[in-house]
Amino acid sequence: MTTDRNLRAGLTAASARLKEVNSPELATYVDTVLSVGAFRVRESEGGDNLTVRLPITARDHIKKAAADMGVDLTSVVEEGFRQFLAGDFTVQAGPRERRGAAQAKVNLNVRPAELLHEQVAQTGTLPMHVAAAYLMKVFRTGPYADDYQGEALAPGRERMPQVPRPVRERIREAAGGRASMDIEEGFTKALAGEIDLVAPVWADTSDMVPFKVRPNDALFDRVKDLLKDVKGVTPMHVGIAFLLDKYGIDPATS
């Protein structure tokens, strides 16, 4: 099976050979593929095991939330690596803990693509540090819990609002498995009076499909009570409208 490492070696040899046979223009194309920024061939192929050190409560919360939501942790880490390399995510330093108060650290194992792992390592930041920080950010635990006003909420029961198929695909692409937690963020903002209580207005309803999410039940019920006098608007309307605004998705997407 071709791996990232021997594929890279093969392309390097191909570039050298093209230059030998006086085809520098073709060699330039191969060299471009080999560049760190553009080399994405076989990026999806899993690499070696990466051990991520996390506080035990954070590790347990992340594993439970990921299992409840059907989220693959390796995919989340790979998304974190991409965002880190693009400059869209930085590793936040955790708060200092009093001597003797620090939690025990335990291992969480993932297998991110070898290429992404290597690219992060080349920046001088340890990949396990990026992975740990991004996992805690996504699942709202550890030093990132305060960003969402406390510890991460337990996933609620399955809810399946109907949305146009192209919109569902855009949300899935943008959310990266975090849609339920982002809906909870919308619910929190709704309860604080920070967003309008509206339902999305779809331009095309010819291909409506279910979008499965699991926002926290207690938070859902609080928004439901908030909407008791608002006709035609449900908590999931508010949640989906918030996702569209957060991800910059036009309701007319087709």
N, C-alpha and C positions, 0 to 999 in steps of 0.2 A: 504494500500500500504506500502511495506517495504521501510523504509528510511535508509540513511546512519547511523543515530544515533542508531535506534533500531536493525539494522543489526549488527552493531558493538557490541551492548550489547548481542545479541544472540550468536555471535561467542565467546565472552568472557565467557558466561555461558557454551557453548559447550566445550571450553578448560578446564574449571574447572571440568566439569563432566568426561571428558576423563581421567584426572589425578586421579579422584576418583576411576575409574574402572580399574586403573593400565594400562593405555594406553598412557604413556608419549610421545612416538614417534608420535602418531597421534595428540596429543595436541600441539606438537612442530610445526606441519604444520599449525594448526589454529593460533598459536601465530605469526608465520611468516606473515600470511595474515593480521593480526592485526597491524603489525608494520607500522610506518608512511611511510616508504619508499616503502613498497610493497602493502599497502592496497589501492586497486583501484576498489574494488567492487562497482558497481553502481556509479562510478565517474561521469558518463554522466548525472545523474539525477539532474535537476536544484535545487538550494538551495533557500534561502531567498533573498529578494531584497538587492542589494548592491548599496548604493548611492555614486557616484564618483563625487567629487568636481573638477571643471575645469574652467579655464578662459572662459568667454562667447564666445570669438571668436574661441577658440580651440574646445569647445563643438559643436558649430554650424558647424565648418569645418568637424569634425569627423562624425557627423550625416549625413551630406550631402554626404561626400565621401563614407561612408559605404552604404548609400541608392543607390547611383549611381552605385556602384560596386557589389551590392547584397551581402554584407558581413554582417554576424551576429555579433554584437558587443559583445555579451556574449561569443561567441566562441573565439573571439580575446582575451578577458580578460582571459579566461581559458588557452589559449596558453601562455599568459604572466605569469600566475601563475606557469605553468609547467616550463617555462624557468627560472623563478626566483628561484624556489625550486631546480632546477638542477645546479644553479650557472652560468647559461648562460646569465642572464640579471640582471643588478643592477639598482637601482633607482638613476637617475642623479639629482643632486640638481639644481634647477632652478636659473637663475641669479637674483641678488638682484635688486629690483626696487625702484626708488626714492619715497619718501613719497608722497602719493596722486596720484601716477602714476599707481599703481597696478590696473589691470582689475578686474571688478566684477566677483565673482565666482558663478557658477550655477551648478545645479545637472544634472547628467546623470545616469540613472538607468539601471542596468544589473542584471542577476540572475545566477551567476556562481555556479558550482557544490559545494555542501556543504562541501565535503571532501577537495577540493582544497582550498576553503575559510579558513577552519580550519587549514590546514597545513601552509598556509602563515601566518596566525595570530600567530601560535605557534613559528614563527621565531622572533617575536618581532617587525616586521614591519607591519604597518597597511595595510590590503588588499586594501583599497581604494587608498592608495598612490601608490602601485604597479600597480593597474589597471589604474590609471590616467597616470602614467609615460609610461606604455607600450602602451596605446592607442595613446598618443601623439607621441611616437617614431614610431609606425607603420604608422600613418597617417601624420607624418612629420609636426608637428605643435608645438606651444609652445617652450620650450627650446630645442627641438629636430629639429626644422626647419633648423637651420644652418648646420646640418650634411649633408643636401641635397642642399646647396647653396640657401637658401631662403625658402619662404613659400611653402607649398605643392601645387602641380599643379592640376588644374581642370581635372577630367577624360575626355578623348576624346571619339570619336565615337567607336563603337564596331568593333573590328578587330578579325579575326578568322584564324590565321595561322594553317596549317596542320602539325601535329606531330604524331609520332607513339603512339598508345594508352598507352603502358607501360610508355613511357616518360611523357605523359600528366599526368598520375596518380602520378608519382614521383615528378613532378613539383608542382602539387596541394598539395601534402603532405608536401613538403619542404617549399612552399611559405606561406601557411596558409592564403590565401586571399590577399597576398601582391604582386602577380606576376606583375600586371600592374605597380606598383610603382618601382619594381625592374627593369623592362624593361626600365623605364624612367632613372633610374640610369645608365643602360648600354648605353642608348642614350647619356647621358651627358658625359660619359667616351669616347664614340666614337667621339663626337664633339671635345673633348679635346685631341684626338689622343692617348688616353691611352690604347685602345684595338684594336685588328685587325678587319678589316671589312670583315668578312667571313660568309658563310652560313653553317649551320650544315650539316654533311654528315651522313645520316642514314644508318645503316647496314641492316635494314629490313623495307621495305615500303609496306608490304602486308596488314597492318591494320592502315591506316592513319586516324586521326580524327581531328576535329576542336578544337582549344584551344582558348576560348573566353577571350580577354583582352581588356583594354581600356586605353592605354597610352595617355598622353596629345597630342592633335592634333598639336599644334605649335611645340613641340619638335619633333614629328614624321616628320613633314614637313622639319624641319632643317636637320634631318638625311637623308631624301629622297634627298634633294638638295646635300648633301655631297656625296651621292652615284651615282650621275647622270652619272659619267664616270666610274663607277665600274660595269662591266657586271655580271649579274646573282646573284646579291646580293640586297636584299630589306631591308628596315628598320626592318621588323619583323624577317628577317634572323638574323640580328645583335642582335636584342633583345633576341631571343630565344637562340642564341649561348652564349650570356652573362648569361642567366639563367642557362644553363647547366654548365658553368664554376663556377658560384657563388655557386650553390647547389651541385657541384661535381657529376653531373649526366653524365654517359657515353652515347654517342649517340648510342652505340650498346645495350643499355638496352632492355631487352626482358622479 
